[in-house]
Amino acid sequence: MNDPRIDGPRIGPDLAAALNDNRVRVCRRRLFGSAGLGIGGVALAAIMAREGAAASGATVGLPDLPHHPAKAKRVVMLWQGGGPSHVDLFDPKPVMRERAGQDIPESVRGTTRLSTMSSGYAKWPIQPAIKPFRRFGNSGIELSEMLPNVGGIADEICVVRSMHTEAVNHAPGVTLFMTGAQVPGRPSMGAWLTYGLGCETDELPAFVVMTSSDKGKTCGQLFFDYYWGSGFLPSRFQGVRFRNSGDPVPYLANPPGVSRAARRALLDDVAAMNAAHRADYGDPEIDTRIAQYEMAFRMQASVPELTDFSSEPQRVLDRYGPDVHVKGSFASNCLIARRMLERGTRFVQLMHAGWDQHNNLFTQLEEQCRDTEGPSAALVLDLKERGLLDDTLVAWGGEFGRTPFGQGDPANPKGRDHFGRAYSWWLAGGGVRGGHVHGATDDFAWNITADPVHVHDMQATMLHLLGIDHTRLVFRYQGRQFRLTDIHGHVVKGILT
């Protein structure tokens, strides 16, 4: 058979060996028990040699990757939780302003699936963009005037105006992009990439997550652990979440009276015991335990330096804005993300809540833009100045957009509901066509009229830029081959250089 879902590359040799150990462990335990410690010692030495990379805290990728030359080596995902309004920010529609307050025609609405908050409406009043659009850069891309800093990098970004998804609620929508399914349980994109490509550093995790929220805490969406989980992949591939208050990583500092040398000696002893346990039981999760201890030891030195901005030039700090000094803010997280990327972290996932404007569109949307669009643009410029943008993929977007009609009282709507039939993202960096708009929607920003991009298509395209054929990065679980894009997805060539 030639179906890559079945015949594609399986798993790496280290993981395959570990799984094989699991299958035959009972017989080996009996053998070790009857043959004495000599054979057990040989087996332990072999296992420790094979798992040397894991024991050092390093993450090694699959031997057959990349599948083709990669344009990007690393990713920063600027996730905007709640659903940014494409109507107000990225997709100008003069006709909507001309027909403000009129019902969106039934011929346009069709049978579009909406959330239960608005699906029973009798009226569908057109709500035009709350602020004007204007052209930015040499490319002349039209963006809201609420995005002046993103406008300043217009020639670096590709605006995708034709994203679409089946999801109509937050958690399923986020889970669909992050893991390829609306139901939790599958590996996240960062876990897939760490599994496939490994990491370029053993001083920091390969996959890091940081969260933030709007200052007013107006958005009630939660960020669940499975958004960065490893699913059925070994747990060492899950994201490491840095906290937005206190120490970034709990219990990273040594207790009073414990020196670094004493900690090192303790870890060596614990690692030997864990390796013996691994030899006896063959549980791959023991490898995760060893790797986590080693990574934590290394992070005791690397994380304080990472989060210390004293070496950053003032002009760089000013670019990110005054909130760069506020721990846990989106601005601070963006600067930490740049520092992680240049130190070898493979996938940085920033998740910011606050874009769910059901009843506060006219006040909160502009505040949300002020909190996030400047740091987002600063990160792109910072990467470019340091020569990192060419091989770093920057992606900005959320789980869906917002309805072109107003939510609430038809005569005086205050917000917009969730809308997955059409919405917008932007990308920049490694292999992305800058100064370009991909896709289009109709006069009401409701239906896609050119070059649709499904969530799975975006996943496939991001993997392609990283040198991965999305149909070949697979993992066998419960009798079938799984992949991030499931059985869907096509590379969107129109956004590639």
N, C-alpha and C positions, 0 to 999 in steps of 0.2 A: 504494500500500500504506500501511496505517496502523500497522504493527508498529513500536513505538519502538525495537526492537533494530536495525531496518534504516533506518527513516526518522527516527530521533531526531536531535538536534543532532549535528553532526559535530565539528569541531575549531575552535579559535579562529582568528581571521583571521591573527594573526601566525604561528602554527604552520602554517596552511594555505599562507601565502605562502612559508614556508621550504621546505615539502615540494614546492611547485610549482617553486621554484628548483632543487631537486634534480633534478626530472624533466627540466628543460630545460637544465641547466647545460652539457652538452657543446656544444650549439649556441652558447650565449652565450660560452663560452670562446673558441670560434673567431672569433666576431664581435669580441670585445674584442681578440684577437690581431691581427686584420686592420685594425681601425679606430683603433687607437692608444689612448693613455692617456686621452684626453678622455672617451670614452664610459665607460671603466672608472671614471674619477673620479666621473661622474654616478651610475653604478650603486652605487658604494661609498657615496656620500652617502645614496642612497635606502635602502640596506640598513641603514646605521647609524641613520638616523632611525626606521625601522620597528622596529629592535631596541633602541631607546633604553631601554625599561623593563628589558629583560634585561641590557643593558650596565651599568645603574646598580645591579644587584644586586636589584632589585625583582622580585616575581613577580605577574603580572597574571592574573586569572581569566578564565573564558569570559564573553562578553558577554551570554549569555542566562540567566545564573545571578544570583541564586537563582530557582528555578522557582516558588516560593511564599514567603510571608513566613517567615523563619527564626526559630525560638525560641532557637537557639544560634549563636554566632559562632565558637566555638573549642572544641577538645576536648582533654581530658587522659585518656589511656588508661592505667590502672593495671593493667598486665598481670602476673598472678600465675602464673609459669611452673611447670609440673609437675602442676597439677591440684588445686586446693583441694578438700577434702572437704566436699561439701554435707551429708553425713550428720552430720558433727561440728560444722558451723558455722552452717548456714542452714535446715535442713529437719528440724524436731523430729519424732521418731517414737516415741511411748511404747510402741507394740506391739513394737518391736525390743528395747526394754529388757526387756519382759516375757518375750520368747522368745529371749533371748540364748543363743547357742551352738547353737540348733536350726538345721536346714537351711532355707534359703529355699525355699519350695515350688516344684516344677517348673512349676506353673501360673503362677507369677509370673515365673520366669526365662525361660520360653519359649525362643526361638531367638536371644536377645540375643547380638550379636557382642562377644566379649571379646578381650583381648590373649592372645598365646600363653603368657604367664606363668601364666594362670589358666583358660584355656578348657578344659583337660583335667581339671579338678578332679573328684573323685568326691563331695566334700562341700562344702557351701556355708554354713558356720557364720555365723549372724547376728552381726554385730559392732555393738552399739549405739554411740551417741555416747559419746566418752570423758569428756566433761564435761557437766554439766547445762545446759539452756536456761533462759532467763528472759525476761520481757517488758520491752520498753524503750519509753520515750517515751509520749506521749499516744495514739499509734496502737497501742501494745501489740504491736509486732512481736516475735516470738520469735526470739532469736539465742542463740548459745552464750555462756556466761559468759566465754569466752576472747576475746570481742570487746566489752569494755566501752566503748571509745571509739567504735567504730562504733555501738554501742547508743545512745551519747549523741547521735548524729545520726539516729536512727531515723526521726524525723519529716521528715527531708530526703530520705531515700533510698527507692527502689523496689526491693524484693527480687524478683528473677525466679527462681522455683523450678522452672521448666519449660523450661530450656534443653536442647537436645539436638544431637548431632552424629554423623556417621558415623565420625569418626576415633577410633582406639583407641591411637595412638601419638603421642608428643609433637610431633615436627617436622611431620607431616602435619596435626595438629590446630591448631597455631599458624598454619601456612601457610594453612589453610582460612579461619580468621577474618580474618587479616591481608590475604589476597589474593583470597579467594573460590574457591580451588581447593587441593587437597591437594598438587599437584605444583608446585614452584617455577617462576617465570617470569613471573607476572603482576604488575601494579602493586599495591603495598600501599595500604591505606586512606588513610594519610597522603599518599601520592603522588597518589591520585585527588582528594583534597580540595584539595591545593595546585594541581593542574592545573585544577580546576574553579572554586575560589574565590579563588585567589591568596593574598596575604599582606597584613597591615595594617601591616607595617614593612619597611624596607629595612636596618635595623640588625642584625637577627637572621634566621636562616633561618626559613622558613615551617613547616618540619617538622623537629623535633629528637627524637632518641632518646637515652635514658640507661639504662644497665643496672646491676644490682646483684645481690647474691647473699646467701643466709643466711650468718651469721657462721661457721658450722662447715663451709661449703662441702660440705654433704652431698648436694646435688642436682647430678647430672652433666650436666644438659641444657645445651646450648650455644645461644647466640642468634646465628642466622645472619643475614648481611647482607640476604638476600632478605626477611626479615621487615619491613624498611623500604625495600626497593628500589623502583625505578621501573618494573621490567619492561620492557614495550615502549613506555612513555611516554618522552619525552626525559629524560635522566638528571638534568637540573636539578631534577626534581620528587622525587628520592629524599630520604630522611631524612638529616640530618647527625647523626652519632653523636658525642656528647660523651663523652670517656674518663672512667673512674672513678678514674684515678690520674694524677699529673703534670698537665700542662696539659690543660684540657678538649679543646682542638683543637690537634693537633700543628703545630709551626712557625708558630704565630700571631704570635709576637714577632719583631720585626726583628732581624737579626744585629747584633752589636756594630759600631758605627761607621756604621750606616745610619739616617738620620733618617726621620721620617714624611714630610717633604716630598720627600726623595729617593725613598722608596718610591712616593709618589704619581706622581712624574714617570716612574719606571720603568714603573708600571702603565699610564699613559697611552700610552707608547710601545708596550708589549706589546699593549694593546687595539687600537691602530691597525694593528699587524701582523696580529693575529688577525682583525680586520674585513676586511682585504685578502684574507687567506686564505679567509675565509667568502665573500667576493664571487667568488673564483676557483673555489671547489670546492662551495659550497652545502651544506656539512655542518652540520646543526643542532646537532651536538655542540660546534661551535666557540662557539656562543652560550652553552652551558653553561660552557665554559672561561672565557669573558669574565665571566659572571655570578659564577662561583666566585671569581675573582680580586678582583672588586669587593666581594663579600660578605666575603671574608677581610680585606680592608683595613678595612672598617667594623667587623668583629668585633674587630679589634685594640683598639678603644676600648670596644665594648659588652660583650664577654665578661668582662673583668676586673671591671667594675662589676656585671655580672649576678651573679657568683659571690662578691661581697663582701657578707657579711651584717652588716657593722658598723652599717648604718643601720636594721636591724630591731629593733623593741622587744623587750626581754627576755621579755615575756610571750608574744610570738609564737614566739620561739626555744624557750621552755619547752614550748609546746604541741606542737611537733614532736618533743620528747624530746631526750635527751643525744646521740644519734647524729647530730643535725643538724649537728654540727661535724666529723663523720667524713666526709671526702671519699669519694664513691662509694657511700655508704650510701643506703638507700631513703629515710630521713628527709631527708638532705641533698638528694637528687634531687627530693623532693616540694616543698621550699621553692624550689629553683631553678625547678621547673615553674611555680609560682605567679608568680614574678618574670618568667618568659618570657611567660606568658599575658597579664599586665597590660602587657607591652611590645609585644604584637602578634603573637606567634607563633601560628600557626593550629592546629597539631596537635603535642602533646607526648606522646610514647610512652615511658612508664617500664616497663621490663621487669625483673622481679625473680624470680630462681630460688630454689627451696627447698621447693616444695610437693609433692614426689614421694616421699611416705612409704610405701615398699613394706615396710620392715622396722623403721621407727623412729617409728611413729605416736604412741606413748604418750609420747615425749620431744620429738620434733622439732616436732610440730604446734603445741604451745603456744609454743615458742620462736619459731617462724615468725610466729605471731600477735603476739607481743610486738614483733617487729622491724617489722611493717608496719601493723597496724591503727590504731595511734595516729597515725602520720604521715598515713595515708589520711584519717582523720577530721579531722585538723588542717588538711589542704589544703581540705576542704569548708568548714570553719568560716572559714578564712582568706579564701577566695573570697567567702563570704557577707558577712563583715564589710566587705569592700572593694567590695561592690556588683557583683561579677563573677559570682556563682553563677547569677543569673537568665539569663545568656546564655552560660554555659560548661557544656558537657556533660562530666560526670565518669562514667567507666565503670570498674568493678572486676570482673575475672574472669579465668579461665584457659581452657585449651583443652578441658578436660572436668572431671568430678568424680572421685570414688573409689567403689569397689565397696561396696555395703552388707554384703557378707560379708568376713570377715577373710582376709588373705593369709598363706600359710605353713602351719605345723603347724595342722591343724584344731582340735586340743585347746588350742593356745596361740598364736593368730595374733598377729603383730607389726605388721601394716600393712594397707594396702588397695591394690588394683590400680587401673588406669585404668578409667574408666567414662563412656561418652558418651551412654548412653540417657536419662539425666536428671541435671541438675546445676544449680547456682545462680550467679547474678551479682547485683550491685547497681549501680544508676545513681543519679545525683543531678544537680540543676541544670537547665539550659536546657530547659524544656518537659516535664520528667519529673514524674510524679505522686508526690510525697513522702508518706511514711508509709503506703505501700501494698505489698501482697504480690500479685504476679501469678503465676498458675499454681499447680498442685498436683501432688503425686505420691501413689502408693498408700502403704499402711502400711509398706512396706519401702523407700521412697525409690528404687524400681526403675523403675516405669512411670509415665509422665505421665498424669494423670487429668483435667486441665483446662488449657486455654489453652497448648498447646505453642508454644515459640519456638525455631525452628531458627536456626543460625548465620546463614544468609542473611536471616532475618527480623530479627535484631538489626542486621545491617549496613544493611538497608533502613530500619529505624527510626531509626538514628543519622543516616543521610543525610537522612531526612525532617526531623529536628529542625534540621538545618543548612540547610533550604530547598531540598533537592535531591530530585527525583524519581529514584529509583535506576534506573528503566527508561530514563531519558533522559540520564544521564551516561555517555556511551559513547565509545569510541575504535576506529577501524577499523584492524585489523591482520591481515595474511595473509588478506585477503578476507572477513573477518566483523567484525561489530560486537561488541566486548567491553565488559563492564561489571563492576563489583565483585561484584554478586550473580549474575553469569552469566545464566541464564534463570530464576532462582528468586527467592524472597523476597517477603514481604508486610509492610507496616507494621503493627506491633503497637499498635493504638490504645488498648488497655487500660492501657498504661503512660504515656500522654500526659496532660497536664493538659487 
